[in-house]
Amino acid sequence: MSVADGEDAIILAIASAPKPKRRRLRAAFVAVLTAQYTLVVIAVGLTVAGVLRYGVTPQIVVKFEAIEAALKRLPAP
């Protein structure tokens, strides 16, 4: 085995290690997915809150007011 063979092995070992790029790419991919997930969760949460606030709550209030009015019309025991 000559010195050139040892140098070739070292060069091949060094050349075959492009892992930091993959880690950076993976970290960026995870960051993008996390941001997308966060935005979707915020949008869904705001939509549900809006529907509850402006759609469901007034209907519930109207029903309770109707029940209250009906109870007031009942004769006293």
Secondary structure, DSSP 8 states (H G I E B T S, - for coil): --HHHHHHHHHHHHHT--HHHHHHHHHHHHHHHHHHHHHHHHHHHHHHHHHIIIIIHHHHHHHHHHHHHHHHHS---
